[in-house]
Amino acid sequence: MTLFPQIPSPPSLGASSPALVGLAKVAAQSPVAVSKQQARYFSLASKRVLNRCRSPRVPFTWTINPYRGCEFGCRYCYARYTHEYLGMDHPEEFEEKIYSKQRAGEILRAELARDPGGMIAIGTATDPYQPAERLFQTTRSILETLRDFRGLRLSITTKSDLIRRDIGLLREIAHGNELQINVSVTTLRPDLARRLEPRAPRPDLRLAAAAELVQAGIAVGIFAMPVLPDITDDPRDLEAIAREASRIGACSFAANVLYLMPAACKAFFPFLEAEFPRLVAKYQKLYARGAYLRGPYAERIAALASALRHKYGLTGRRTRSRFAPFAPVNQLRLFSGTAQDSL
Ligand code: SF4
């Protein structure tokens, strides 16, 4: 069944369209579903929903991303490179051209029936509760499939309070499976959040949704990530997030430093120049050696996160759901040369 009127002539995806192959070719043939403000929504035929993740940096084996592209448009978003696989090199296209995977719940059901084994992380490259979900309900179709299985190990990561819509479904899933919801909160300051994450829900709305999930008996972790040097890294601000996590009854807390891939730099540095010009040279120096920030700064943030976990009882051992939650991990640092596997 097609949810939306399909327009037979897809929009041009750029001058290179005639030579497109593979994923880029499929994306170019996707029908436009709906246009909303700046974002245009497309319906994308997919063969797979479960994608194998071979990165040794993460604890999960499979990822699910119901959408390609993310309208929230976080200035630091590492996943912008994923649109390059669709033949789009302009960073803003990641937040303006949103692709929903067709028949996701149905495809996943067949994949799970083959018992893939291993942990499944939903929302590793794009937010499963971004605005497109109100139209497509692709994430919901995936949850409806997961509800029918037992013994799965699952996590969902989001910045959106739209997840409240699915609390009943999530409770059913948590009854027979391990499930942890990770809510990302980079800052409690609404003005700063608006600058960094222009179309994501306010931090207080995210925390309210997280509290509601906890009240429903679902294990919740709070991800204070990415930590942006000299922007969101004040220890008092990070402690305020951990304190809020504790107050609402979250079971874990994690904070990791910004990961800045080349595709992300294309959007992030113009943002820095416009909003934090005094920091441009500093970031250029910090990330001159690569996307990962190593050394004393990263170690200091890791030590601070660990101290906050212990101070506020957010070590992953306290849970109100039926199963023990996963230990705090950096779910968003995925890639070490196998990026396309995880889309
Ligand atoms: S919500 Fe996540 S996927 Fe979406 S733009 Fe922000 S960082 Fe990227």
Residues whose N, C-alpha, C, O or C-beta is under 5 A from the ligand:
A	BS01	SF4	C70 F72 G73 C74 C77 A125 T126 D127 K159
